[in-house]
Amino acid sequence: MKSRLLALMLLLGLLTGCSMLDSVNQSLSYATEATNYVNDVSDFAEQLPIMAEEAITNPAALEQVTNSLQQMKDTIQQFSGLEPPTFAEDIHNQLSEYNAAFLQEINTYLEQLTNQTIDLEAIKQSEMFHTMSSITELMQQIEQLGQ
């Protein structure tokens, strides 16, 4: 009887430990994904004005701008589909709000590129850069998730 009780307690202890380990792994995984996402947004924010400037003088560079916008759109959608750990829900909700605005802006530019009505100079002055800045400002909070 004692050995069964001891075995049951040991099993419960292992299960609790596994659950805790899974929670830690999920938290670290989310923090890594969020960090990678914010870094992607930051890189995109740095590169887009350069690409837009080049596309003003080189129409062939429009394809690069279009591809970059589409890739960023895909990245946003993938990140938005992540399931955050409970303690990261507030940060994820903030990112989701920014992502909704970011996607809308990207869709507008993709439509303008398709219709050849885009003002590439206006991209550099757009609200999209404010949104990207807001996303990157959350980096410090995201880094704290991994600790």
Helices and strands as residue ranges (DSSP letters): H 2-57, G 59-61, H 62-80, G 86-88, H 89-115, H 120-124, H 127-137, H 139-145
